[in-house]
Amino acid sequence: MERLEIERIEKEKWQQLEAKDLERRKEELEELYLLEACFPEAEKLKRETRLLSQWKHYIQCDGSPDPSVSQEINTFISLWKEETNETFEEVIAKSKLVLHLIEKLKLILLETPPYDLQHKNITQYQGSILELQVLLHLKFNTATEILLREASTLADLDSGNMEKIIQDENVILYLWANLKKNPRYRNVRFSETQIGFEIPRILATSGIALRLLHTHYDHVTPLRSVPTLLQEHASTATHFVKDEVKKVEAEISKEFHEEYKQRKNESNLVHEEEIKVEEQVDIEGQTSSVQEESEATKYELEMKLLSETVSAAQLLLIKNAPERPYFFGDNEVDMCQFTTLGGVYHLDILELPPQCRPMKGWMIMEILKDGLQKYIYPPGTTEDLESENAFPPIDVMLQVHENVIFFENPMVARWDAEGKHWKTDGISNVSYTSGKRLITFSLETFGPVTLIQDTHINMPYQSWELRPLDVNKVLLTVTTVFTEIQIQIKEDLCMLASLKLNNKNHSSILEGKWMAPVSFIIALKDIGLNIFPTEHSHFYVVINYKIPVVEMKAYRQMALLSSAFAFGWSRWNIQCDSKNVIFKVREHLTKEEEPVQNPTWALFMFGGDRAQRLKIDEYSEAFSDALKEETEFHSTLYHMVKDFASKEAMDKIRSSHCQFIDSVCHMLLSIRLLSFS
């Protein structure tokens, strides 16, 4: 009986708390809506920044095209196509601008919200990217041909063959021309490097050239599709706002005319001249009032629309694809599961063009109409050859890019030009020396080659923490099996603060460089630090699934509070159902960058429309969703922390800049700490 009485009292208490929460829900959600106005405000600022960037480019008049303007970029491409006989060094110099234009177009596609991108713009930008990529590689081929025509004049005195290395920050060319055709010269090593080839006898006796063009970028992998799911929503919402504005204007106008008529009928006893004067003044005043009210309503509705579309765009960032990617064939690389790293190695066997020769003070050069030709190895038919081993695989030794991190031995993939995908067949005897960053393998057919790594090698995460450092400045720490990554977020910029590999500090080229969130995410991925799930990642990683709307609301409200509160991983998050998330929370007002020793954490459970503080702590024996004594339910995290927060902490939250909150939120949405830990 005593147990039943206790249960009855607990149930009554729970019902009272629920009733109290329901009673103040509307008020709390309205206050949260006002606080979350920072997100549409930040989006407005980003739009203004994009427009300002276009204007700055316009007034600079530096001769470089605006890649977003089709006329300018098409003119640039046409003019460059007309330029001929460019040396390799000249093409490399021009490539810096071309790569900048490509990166700019990619950033426009990634930074512009889906509701601001039209399908025709996406098609235009991606078309320009592809044209620039193809033209740049074509220019490198033409420059290689010009270089090979002069091979005899550049021949090495000892070997009699030509060897050339041209190095730049984005491209390295290794070129070897077989002028002597010595059957015993089969080990090709480029001077002062360990990069080279072991070629079979048939190539050693042929008039060929070997080219290794290492581009530190990847212009081979097809471009990813750009999300366009929100376009219909945005279009519908825009029409809705316009219709609402018209309705409001019509209603205000109708009310004004009715009121005016009524006043006119009541004023019949007044002198006619006085009426006319008063009417005129009254009409002007009322018209002005109508216009002001209409403008205010229009602005309010537009901000409401922007708020809804921003929320929809944020939800898109954590969307899980309903189906796996299409079926991949034998040995085909699944580019949702793997990532290319360190650029592309373009391996080519080329036919040596006719060499220039001096004649009576002139240099005579035969120029082939079809340009640079590839040497087919192995040939299509081998009937005339005695042995079937006459065309063995070619041994290749490559240098791995110094800035790229491989957590496991890299895999080698070759490009299948016919199928338009990367494949792992035709490659054997792969060996990697991590200390020297050298990889050797045997290749049956030459072509573009790349190194790949599992995209999700650092997922799921082992733990995480988001901690304030100062006003509008936080430190986000993500710990994985292989690494600990610390990211600083300050206002609308991000920076890699520190990196540990296997508990040892590791220096990175990105440390200390402040970048916009999207550029920062791209840069981290490019060096192998991928902690950014995609819509297909849940098919390759065991995740702690959470309902996307709940997850999104949690990140938005954590970002709002991040100036004064620290958040951390909790082992209980995996114990609760998909409708709730659990994390640690504590007030943090100190400015030290070192973590507080033995901090006191509170455990919060949040379900999107209800927040509660749990009775258990991180070290409890079993999970329970029981409420902590003397605490209540709230509809938002903001009101939950308000119950125990200091005045200084609440002041810090209210003074946070909208762009800072938006940047923190974007990073949380991109990393998805609550479902990938």
KOLLO-665167 format. One record per residue: x, y, z of N, C-alpha, C in turn. Coordinates in steps of 0.02 Angstrom, whole numbers, plus 50000, padded with zeros to 5 digits. Layout:
XYZXYZXYZ ...
END
This chain:
500414993950000500005000050000500435006350000 500965005950039501415011750044501745013149977 501925007749940502225008549874501745011749825 501115009549827500605012249783500485019649797 500505021349862500405028449881500975032849855 501585030149859502165033849834502105034949759 501895029549723501805030049651501265035049632 500725035149672500175039849660500415047049668 500795048249721501055054949735501525057149679 501965052449658502435054049604502065055649539 501535051649526501145052749464500805059549465 500535061349523500205067849530500705073549521 501285072649551501805077749545502015078549472 502095072849437502295072949366501765076549325 501115075049338500565078249301500545085749314 500685087749375500705094849392501255098449353 501845095149351502405098149314502255098649239 501925093449213501735093549142501235099149128 500755099949174500245105149165500575112049168 501055112949214501405119249220501805120749157 502135115549131502525116249070502075118249011 501495114949007501015116448953500755123548958 500655125749019500375132449031500845138049006 501505137049015501975142348996502325140948929 502115135448896502445133548833502425139048781 501835141848770501765147048718502235152848731 502265154948794502705160648812503435158948800 503645152748820504345150748811504535150148738 504075147248698504225146448626504255153148590 503845157848612503865164648583504535167948598 504775167048660505425169948678505995166648639 505945159948631506445156348591506445158848519 505835160048492505775162348423506145169048414 506085173348464506425179848461507185178848464 507415174248507508135172848512508405169748448 508005165348418508225161948356508155166248294 507945172448304507945177148248508655178548225 509145176448266509855177248247510015173248183 509675167748171509825163648112509625167048047 508995169548040508835173247978509245179747972 509415182648030509815188848030510515187348002 510805181748024511465179647999511435178147924 510885175047903510805173547831510765179947790 510425185047817510395191547782511095194447775 511485193947828512175196647826512605192847775 512495186247771512875182247722512685184047651 512045185347640511825187547574512145194247555 512155198747604512455205347592513205204547578 513535199947613514255198747602514375196047532 513935191547509514005188847441513935194247389 513435198747399513325204247352513915209147353 514175210447414514745214947421515355212147387 515445205547392516015202247359515975203147283 515375202447255515285203447183515435210647163 515215215347205515335222447192516075224047195 516425221347246517145222547252517525219947192 517325214047168517635211247109517525215647048 516925218447044516735222746987517165229046986 517245232247045517615238647046518375237747046 518605231447058519335230247057519615230946986 519235228646937519455229046866520155226246857 520285220246885520955217246880521035212646820 520525212246779520565208046719520325200946728 520245198746791520005191846802519245191746797 518975186346770518245186046760517875184446825 517245186246828516805184046882516515177346859 516705171846891516495165246865515745164146868 515395168146909514665167246913514295170546855 514655174646817514355178046759514555174046697 514065170846664514225166246609514595169646552 514405175846537514735179446482515475180546495 515635182346557516335183646575516755177146573 516485171846603516875165646606516935162446537 516415163046495516455160346427516965164046384 516995170746394517485174746358518195172846379 518285171846445518945169846471519165163146441 518705158246439518855151646412519025152146337 518625156046300518735156746227519405159946212 519585165146250520225168646239520815164146255 520745160046308521305155646327521385150046275 520825147646247520875142546196521275144946136 521225151446121521565154346063522315155146073 522525155346137523235155946152523595149446136 524135149746099524495143646079525235144046099 525565138346094526285137846107526485140346176 526065139246226526235141046295526695135846325 527205137946359527665133346393527325130546455 527625125246483527335122246543527315127146601 527855131146607527875136146660527325141446652 527195143346590526665148246577525975145446593 525875139046577525225135846593525145135246669 525685133546704525655133146777525465139846807 525765145146781525615151946805524875153646794 524615151846735523905153246720523445148646761 523685142746777523275137946814523075140446883 523475144846913523305147646979522645151346975 522555155346923521925159046914521355154146899 521485149246856520975144346837520735140446898 521205138146940521025134447000520635138847049 520825145247052520465149947094519735150747071 519635151147005518965151846977518545145546990 518865139746984518515133346997518305133047070 518775134647115518615134447187518065139547205 518085145247172517575150347184516885147847165 516835144547107516195141747084515955136247131 516415132047154516225126647200515975129547266 516305134947289516085138147351515395141347344 515265144347285514605147247273514065141847280 514205135947250513715130447252513625127747323 514165127947364514115125247432513865130347482 514055136747473513865141847522513175144647511 512955144847448512295147647435511765142647458 511295144747500510775140147523510365137347465 510115131247471509745128047416509155132247391 508835135947437508245139847416508435146147376 509085147847376509315153547336509635151347270 509695144647261510005142047200509475139647151 509495142247091509035139847039509385134346999 508985129946970509255124346932509705126646875 509495132046841509895134546785510575137046808 510605140046869511245142346897511705136446912 511425131246941511815125246958512115122346894 511685121646843511915118946778512465123346749 512375129946753512875134646726513535134146762 513525134146830514135133946869514505127346860 514145121846862514465115346853514745114546782 514385117246733514635117146664515275121046657 515315126946690515925131046688516505127446722 516365124146778516885120346814517175114946769 516745111146736516965105746692517375108346633 517135113846604517505116846547518205118946567 518255122246625518905124546650519365118646665 519095113346695519495107446712519775104146649 519335103246599519545100046536520055104246500 519935110846497520395115246461521085115546495 521085115646562521725115846598522135109546583 521815103746583522195097546569522425097446496 522015099946452522205100446381522825104846372 522845110446409523415114946406524055111546432 523985107546485524565103846510524815098846459 524355095646423524545090846370524925094346314 524665100146292524985103946239525685106246259 525735108646323526385110946348526875105146353 526615099146370527045093146373527315091546304 526885092046253527095090746184527655095546163 527575101946178528095106946161528755105146195 528705102846257529305100946295529645094846264 529235090046243529505083846214529815084846145 529575089846108529875091246043530605093346050 530765096246108531445098646120531845093746163 531595087546169531915082646214532645081546197 532815081246133533505079846113533985085346135 533745091546139534175097146161534245097346237 533805093646272533815093646345534075087046373 534365082846330534585076146350535145076346401 535125071446446535645070746498536285068046465 536855070746484537485068746453537675061546469 537495059246529537695052446550537255047146517 536595047846524536145042646499535945043746426 535975049946403535755051446335535005052346330 534645051346385533915052246386533745058946419 533135061246408532925067546439532545066246503 532685070246553532315070046616532165077146637 531535078346656531335085146674530855084946733 530985089146783530515089946839530335097246845 529685098746844529435105546853528955105346912 529105109246963528725108847025528395115547042 527775115047066527385120847088526965118647148 526635123547180526235121847240525645117347224 525385117647163524785113747144524925107947097 525495108247062525645103347009526385101547011 526535095047000527235092846991527265088646927 527715090246882527805086446821528455082546824 528415076046812529005071846804528975069146732 529465070746691529455068846621530115065546601 530075059646569530665055946546530565053846474 531055055546431531015053846360531555048646344 531345043246313531795037646296532115038946227 532665042746227532995044546164533485039146140 533815035746186534335030846169534055023946154 533475022346182533145015846172533605010046191 533925010846248534395005746273533995000346310 534004994146286533604988846318533794987346390 534414989346409534634988046478534434993646526 534194999246498534005004946541533255004346556 533105000546608532404999146623532175001946690 532645004246730532475007046796532505014746790 531925017746784531885025146777531775028246845 532275032046869532215035546933532365042946922 531925047246945532035054446936532535056846988 533005060946967533565063047009533325066347073 533685064647127533565067247194532865065547221 532555060447193531915057947219531935050347216 531435047147246531365039847240530775038247195 530525043247159529955042347115530205039647048 529845034747022530055032046958529665025946937 529935022346887529595016646856530105011146842 529865005046840530244999246816529894996946753 530204998146695529844996946632530074990446599 529634987246561529824981046526530264982446466 530564977246439531044977846384530724981346323 530094979646308529784982346247529734989946250 529634992846311529605000146317530305003146317 530784999346344531475001846346531765002546276 531494998946228531754999346160531295003246113 530805006746141530325010546100530425018046108 530235021746056530285029046059529695031946097 529745031646163529185033746206529415038846258 528925041846290529065046246347528605044146404 528855044546465528445043046524528295049646559 527655050746573527475056846608527085055146671 527305058246726526925058046788526745065246804 526115066946797525865073646813525455073046877 525755075246932525415074746997525055081447011 524395081347005524005087347022523765086447094 523865091547135523665091047205522915091847214 522565092747161521835093147161521555087247122 520915086047128520585080547092520075083447043 520265083446979519795085646927519535079646886 519625073746914519415067646879518755064946906 518695064546972518085062047003517495066546983 516935063546961516355067646941516115072046998 515835077946980515575082647029514975079647065 514925081047129514345078647168513735082847151 513155079747156512535083347142512405088447198 512085093947180511935099347228511215098447252 511095098647318510405097947343509945103247315 509375101247289508895106047261508195104947290 508165101247345507505099347371507095105147397 507425110547415507065116147445506815121247396 506975120447333506785125547284506025126247280 505675120547278504945120747273504655123947335 504945122047393504725124847457504815132447458 505415134647436505565141847437505105145647391 504985142847331504545146247283503835146847311 503585141447340502915141447369502875146547426 503395146447469503395151047526503425158247505 503815159747452503865166547427503185169047403 502825164847365502155166647341501685167647400 501775163247451501355163847510501445170647544 502075172747551502215179247583501905184947543 501995184847476501715190147434500955190447441 500645184447441499915184247448499695186947515 500075185047568499905187447635499975195047640 500505197747610500615205047611500035208547576 499835205847518499275208847481498625208647521 498505202947555497905202347597497895207547652 498475208147686498525212947741498405220047716 498735221747659498645228447630497905229647613 497585224647584496875225347565496435226247626 496575222447679496175222947740496255229847773 496885232147776497015238847806496665244147765 496725243547699496415248447654495655248547662 495365242547667494635241947675494405245147740 494775243647794494605246547859494635254147857 495155256647823495245263847818494665267147781 494455264247724493905267147685493235266947722 493125261347759492505260847798492485266147853 493065266847886493105271847940493015278847912 493295279947853493255286447820492525288147802 492155283047775491455284047756491035285847817 491165282147871490785283347932490895290347958 491515292547957491665299347980491335304547936 491305303147872491015307947824490275308847837 489925303347851489205303747864489055307447929 489495306547978489395309748042489555317248040 489895319547988490135326447985489685331047943 489065329047928488635332947883488465339947911 488465340747978488265347148007488825352348004 489425350047991489995354647990490025358247923 490315364047923490365368147862490735364347807 490515365047746490775361247689491525362447678 491745368747684492455370347671492905367047723 492665367147786493065364147840493145356647830 492595353547805492605346347793493145344447743 493175348347688493655346947635494375347047661 494515352247701495195352947729495355347047774 494885345447819495005340047866495075333347830 494645332347779494685326147740495375325247710 495635330647681496285330347648496835328247696 496835331647756497335330247806497275323047832 496635321147844496495314447870496715309047821 496565310147757496745305247705497505304347702 497875310047704498605309647701498885305847761 498615307447820498855304047881498705296647880 498095295047860497895288047858498295284147806 498415287247747498805283947694499505282447719 499815287347753500485286347780500495280647830 499975280447873499925275247924499845268347891 499445268047838499335261747801499995259247772 500375263947742501005262047711501505259347762 501545262847820502015260747872501825253847899 501165253047912500925246647938501045241047888 500935242547824501035237647771501765235647766 502225240547769502945239147765503175234847823 502925236647884503115232847944502875225647939 502255224847915501975218147908502355214147856 502515217547801502895214247747503575211847773 503935216147811504585214347838504525208347886 504005208547928503905203247976503775196547941 503365196747889503215190647851503825188147813 504225192747786504835190747750505335187547797 505405190247858505855187347907505605180447929 504935179747933504645173347951504805168147897 504735170347834504895165947778505625163947780 506075168847791506785167447792506955162647849 506625163647907506735159347964506535152147948 505975151347913505745144547895506205141347844 506425145247795506865142347744507555140647771 507805144747818508445143247851508385136747890 507835135947927507725129747965507695123647918 507355124547861507315119047812508005117347784 508415122447772509095121347747509525117747799 509435119647863509815116347917509605109047924 508955107847916508705100947920508985096747863 509095099847806509375096447748510085094047761 510455097747803511145095947820511195089347857 510665087647895510695081447935510205076147909 510005077047847509535072347816509885065747802 509555060147817509805053547800509465051047737 509855049047688509565046547626509165040147640 508575039347610508165033447624508435027047593 508835027747539509095021847505509855022247496 510165016347492510885016147479511035018647409 511655020847396511835022847328511745016947280 511765018447215511645013247165512145007547172 511985001847144512414995947149513074997047113 513614995547148514274996347119514524989747090 514834990147030515084984146997515704981347030 515954975847004516554972647031517154977447028 517494978047085518104982147091517974989647082 517344991647076517194998847070517195002047139 517515007747145517565011247209516915014947224 516635013647282516035017147305516255023947333 516115029347296516345035947317515935038947374 515425035247397515085037247459515435034247519 515825028947507516175025547561516915027547565 517195029447507517905031247505518005038247479 518575041147495518755047947474519445047847441 519525051547386520195052247356520585057347397 521215055947408521635060447448522305061547414 522555067647419523225069147393523235070647319 522645071647289522625073447218522625067347172 522805068447109522795063247058523485062747025 523715056547014524335055346978524155053246907 524275057746859524125056146789524745052646760 524685046046751525235041946725525115040746650 525585042646609525485041946536526125039346503 526025034746455526555032746409526395036246344 526855040546321526725044746262527205043046205 526945043746145527385042846086527825048946080 528465047746071528945053346067528835057046000 528675063446002528565067145940529225068245902 529195069945837529805071345799530215076845833 530875075745837531305080445873531515086245828 531585092145858531825097945820532565096945803 532785099445746533485098545726533745104945694 534375106645706534655112745678534815111945603 534685117245566534855117145494534995124245471 535635125445453535855132045428535635137845473 535735136845539535575142145586534845142445607 534445137945579533735137545597533595131145636 533055131045674532825124945707532215122445670 532275116645638531735113745600531325109145646 530675110045647530245106245691529635103745653 529515097245656528925094345625528365094045677 527805097345661527245097445708526695092845682 526535087845723526015083045704525325086245709 524915084645660524245087645657523815085545717 523885079145738523455076445791523735077845862 524305081145865524585082945930524875077145968 524895077746034525195072646078524805066146075 525155060646063524825054146056525045049446113 524555045646139524715040746190524965034246158 525445031146190525705024646168525275019346201 524965015146162524515010046189524915004246219 524855003446284525194997946319524714994946371 524604988446368524804983846314524374984946252 524634983246194524244984346133523634979946130 523154981846087522534978046081522634970946058 523104969946012523244963145986523964961345999 524074955246020524754952946037524914946346001 524634945345942524704939045906525424937845883 525774943245865526444942545836526984941045887 526804941345950527314940546002527354933246026 527964931146041528074924146058527814922646129 527934927146175527754925846245527164930146266 526744927046306526164930946331526374935546388 526994934746413527254939146465527664944946437 527574946246373527954951746341527724958546366 527124958846394526844965246419526674964646493 527184963946534527054963246607526824969946636 526534969746697526354976046731526974980346743 526874986846745527424991546756527444993346830 528034992846860528114994746930528165002346936 527785005046984527745012246993527905013947066 528305019147076528435021647144528245029047147 527785030747194527535037547200527655040347270 527675046947273527745050547337527045052847358 526865051447421526215053547447526275060847469 525765064747453525755071947470525895072947544 526355077447559526595078347628526055080947676 525555084447651525045087447696524455082847710 524435077147677523865072647683523985067447738 523455066047777523515061247832523135054747814 523505049247814523205042647805523235038947872 522655037047899522635033647963522775026147956 522685023547896522865016747879523235016947813 523535011447793523885011347729523405013147672 523605017847630523145020047576523015014547526 522425014747496522255010247441522365013947375 522545010147323522675013147257522085011647211 521865016747174521315015847126521515018947060 521265015947006521405018646939520745021046908 520795025846863520205028646832519995024646770 519365022546769519085019146711518735024346668 519065026346614518795031846572518135029846539 518055023346525517445021146491516845021246539 516945018546598516395018346647516325024546689 516815029146684516815035446722516795034246798 517235029646822517275028546894517975025746911 518135025946975518765023146999518695015647010 519225011846994519225004647003519875002347037 519844996547068520434994047104520754987947069 520464985747012520764980146977521354982546934 521764977946911522344979746870522914982646910 522854982446977523384985047022523594979447069 524244978347076524484972847120525124974947156 525334970747203525964971747240526004978647273 525464980747304525464987447336525854987147401 526314991947409526724992247470526794999647490 526705001047555526735007947579527255008547635 527715013247627528205014847679528005021547710 527705021147769527415027247799527955032347818 528545029947841529065034547861529305038947804 529405035847746529635039647687529055042247644 528445040247662527835042147626527885040047552 528125033947542528195031247474527715025347465 527395025047407526955019447392527165016447325 527255009747323527445006347261526905001247244 526805000247179526304995447155526454993747082 526144988447059526204986446988525554988146953 525614991046894525024993546858524994990546788 524444987446771524374984146706524304989246649 523904994446661523774999546610523865006446640 524215010846604524315017646629523675021946620 523625026946663523065031546663523055035246730 522545039246744522515042646808522455037746866 522855039046919522865034746978522785039347039 522445036847090522365040847151522415036247212 522495039247271522505035647334521845036947370 521555031747398520905032547431520935030147503 520495033147543520435031347614519695030947632 519535026647679518845026047702518605032847728 518065035347700517795041847719517615042047793 517405036347820517135036247888517625033147938 518265033547923518775030347966518785033448036 518575039748042518555042948108517845043248137 517405038948112516715038648138516565031448159 516145030548211515855035748254516375038648301 516225044548327516685047948373516645044648442 517195045148479517205042248547516935047048599 517075053548590516805058648635516875065448603 516575070448635516605077348609516465082248666 516675088448655516535093848703516525100548667 516045104648685515995111548658516055116148718 516575120448718516735124448777516855131748759 516545136448796516665143648781517385145548800 517675149948759518335152848775518275160148793 517795163448762517695170648772517025172448740 516845178748741516235180848707516325179548632 515845176148602515855174548531516465170348511 516675165948556517255161648541517195155148580 517225149448544517175142948578517705138148551 517805132748588518265127348568517855120948564 517875117748506517535111448495518055105948489 518015100948533518485095348533518115088948514 518375085548463518085079148440518625073748445 518485068448483518965063048493518725056848456 519175054048414519005048048376519505042548395 519455036848362519915031248376520645033248363 520755037148310521435038748289521675045748310 521215050348321521425057248328520995061248376 521275066948398520885071948436520955078548398 520385081148375520385087248336520065092848377 520425098448382520165104348417520045109948367 519435112448367519235117648319519005123848358 519305129448342519075135748371518585139148324 518045141748353517555145548313517505152548344 517645157548303517635164548326517225168648276 516685171448300516225175348257516025171048197 516205173048136515995168948078516575165248046 517085163648088517685160148062517845154048104 518205149248073518415143148107519165142048097 519475138448144520195137248139520365130548172 520835126848142521085120748174521565122848229 521365121848292521775124148348522335119348364 522185112848365522705107848377522475101048351 522965096648340522825090048313523285085048347 522985079648372523375074148401523245067748363 523785064248345523725057748313524025052548360 523615047648380523835042548427524145045748490 523785050848516523965054448578524605058548573 524845059648512525445063848502525265069948460 525535075748478525395081848440525645081148369 525245083448322525415082948251525315089848219 525835092248187525775098848155525415098148088 524995102948073524615102848010524665109547976 524625109447911524665115547870524075120347885 523535117647914522935121747927522945125247995 523395123148039523395126148106523525133648104 523095137248139523175144548143522865148448086 522545144948038522245148447981521485149047991 521255155247995520535156448004520185156247936 519625152647933519245151947871518495152047886 518105153547834517385153047840517205145647848 516645144147883516475137147898516495132347838 516195134147782516175129647724516875128447696 517275133747689517965132947665518375128747714 518255129647778518615125947830518465118447825 517825116847816517625109747810517945106547749 517955110147693518275107547631519025106347644 519355111147677520075110647690520235104647735 519825103447787519935097647830519855091147792 519335090747751519225084747711519815083447664 520085088847634520625088147585521265085247615 521375086247680521985083547711521855076947747 521235074447741521085067847770520745067947838 520595073947864520255074447929519495075147917 519185069647900518475069847883518055067747943 517735072647974517255071348028516585074448010 516425073847946515825077047920515395071947882 514915068947915514495063847883514095066647824 513945062347777513515064147721512835060847731 512385062047684511715059147690511725051447684 512275048647657512325041347650512745038147705 513025042047749513505039347798513205034047844 512565034647859512255029747905512235022747876 512365021947811512405015247781513085012047793 513585016147813514275013647820514525013947892 514155017247936514365018048006513775016048051 513925012548105513405011148155513295017548194 512695020548185512575026948216512045026348271 511995031448311511495031948364510925036348336 510475033248298509975037048261509545041448306 509475047748286509025052448319508575055648266 507965057148285507505060348238507815067048216 507885068148150508235074148126507995080748155 507335081548163507065087848189507305089048261 507315083748301507545084248370508285086048372 508665082648329509385083948325509525091148304 509165093548254509255100348230509085105548284 508525104548318508325109248372508845109348427 509125103548443509645103248495510255107348475 510495106548413511085110148390510955117748389 510365119648367510195126848364510215129948434 509925126448483509885129148550510555128548587 510955123448572511625123048600512055128848575 511975130548511512355136148482512145142748516 511505143448531511265149548565511585150348633 511705144848667511955145048736512725144448740 513055143448682513765141548683514245146848709 514025153148714514475158348741514575157748815 514115154348850514165154148923514115147048952 513945142148910513855135348935514275130448894 514565125648931514935120148898514475114148891 514565110448837514175104448824514655098748812 514445092648831514895086948822514525080448808 514905075548784514645068948768514415065448831 513865061748826513625057648881513515050548857 513715045848899513635038748880512905036748880 512475040848911511765039048914511385040948851 511705044648806511365046748745511165040748702 511565035448706511415029448667510865025148699 510745026448765510255022448802509535024948791 509465031448777508785034148769508545032848697 507905033748685507625032148619507795037648568 507595036548505507765041148451507405047848455 506905048348499506525054648506506865059548554 507395057248588507735061448637508495061148627 508825066548650509555066748652509765068548723 510335065848744510585067248811511305069648805 511465075048842512145077648843512275081048910 512925082148923513125085548985513125093148975 512945096749027512925104149024513215107049088 513595112449081513815116149140513955123449120 513865127849167514025134849155514785135649154 515025139549105515755140349098515895147649078 516155151549126516265158649114517005160549113 517445155849130518155157349131518435157749060 518995161349052519285162348986519885157848972 520035153249020520625148949010520495144048953 521025142748914520955137948859521045130748884 521365129848943521435123148970520785121049003 520585114748996519955112449025519965112649101 519375113749131519315113949204519395106849231 519775106149285519885099549315519265097449355 519035091249345518465088449381517855093149383 517605095149327517025099649326516385096049347 515905099949371515255097149391514775098049333 514535092549306514085092749248513375091149270 512895094049235512195092149241512015088149178 511565083349185511355079349128510675081849104 510635083649040510005085949011509745080948960 509095080048961508765076148908508305080948871 508345080848805507965085548763507615081848707 506975083248698506585079848647506295084448594 506605090248586506365094948534505875099948561 505385097648602504895102248631504855101648707 505325097648735505355097248809506075095948830 506295099948880506965099048909506885097448983 507295092849008507275091149079507965089349104 508075090749167508715088949199508625082249232 509085077549219509015070749244509305069849314 509015065149349509245063649417509915059949417 510005055749367510635051849362511215056349342 511825053849353512415057249327512795052449282 513375054449258513745050549209513995043849238 514025043449305514305037549337513775033149370 513145034649359512605030549386512635023449357 512355018749394512395011649372511915010049315 511335013349315510845011749264510505018149240 510225017749180509895023649151509195024449180 509015030749192508345032549215508175039449190 507555040349167507355047049144507015051149200 507125048849262506825052349320507095059449324 506645064049344506815071149349507225072449411 507715076849406508105078749465507655082549513 507765081449578507365084749629507375092349621 506805095449635506725102749634506865105749565 506765101949512506815104649444506155103649408 506075107149353505445106849316505575105449242 505025104149206505065103649134505075110549103 505405111049046505365117249007505315115348933 505075119948893504985118648821505625119648782 506115123048812506745124548776507335123548822 507915122548793508535122048832508695128648865 508545134148829508675140848856508335141848923 507695140148928507325141048990507525135949043 507775130149020508015125049067508635127549103 509125130249066509735132649099509615139049138 509105142649118508935149049151508765147849225 508525141849241508325140249310508915140249358 509515138649332510095138349378510675142749355 510595146349300511145150349272511235156949310 511845159649308511985166149339511765171749292 511695177649319511495183449278512025184849225 512665184049243513215185249196513165180549136 512995174349150512935169449096512365171249049 511805173249076511225175049034511365181348993 511735185949024511935192148987512385190448928 512845185648939513295183548886512915180548827 512415176448844512005173148793511645178348751 511355183348784510965188348748511395193048706 512045193548725512485198148688512885194548633 512765188048623513125184348571512935186848502 513425187048457513305189548389512965184148347 512505186248304512115181448264512565177248219 513095180148191513535176248146513925170948184 514115172448246514455167448288513985161648302 513375163048323512895157648338512765153448276 512705156748219512575153248156513165148748138 513785151148149514385147148133514435141048178 514305141948242514325136248289513795131048269 513205133548253512655129048234512835125248170 513125128748121513315125548057513825119948070 514305121248114514815116148128514505110148164 514045111448210513715105848246513295101748198 512935105148154512525101648104512955097548056 513545100148040513995096747992514335090648022 514485090948088514835085448121514355080348150 513755082548170513225078248196513455074148256 513655077748308513935074648368513445070048403 512805071748403512315067948443512115061248412 512195060548347512005054148316512605050148291 513195053248287513795049648263514305048648318 514085048848382514535047548439514315041148473 
END
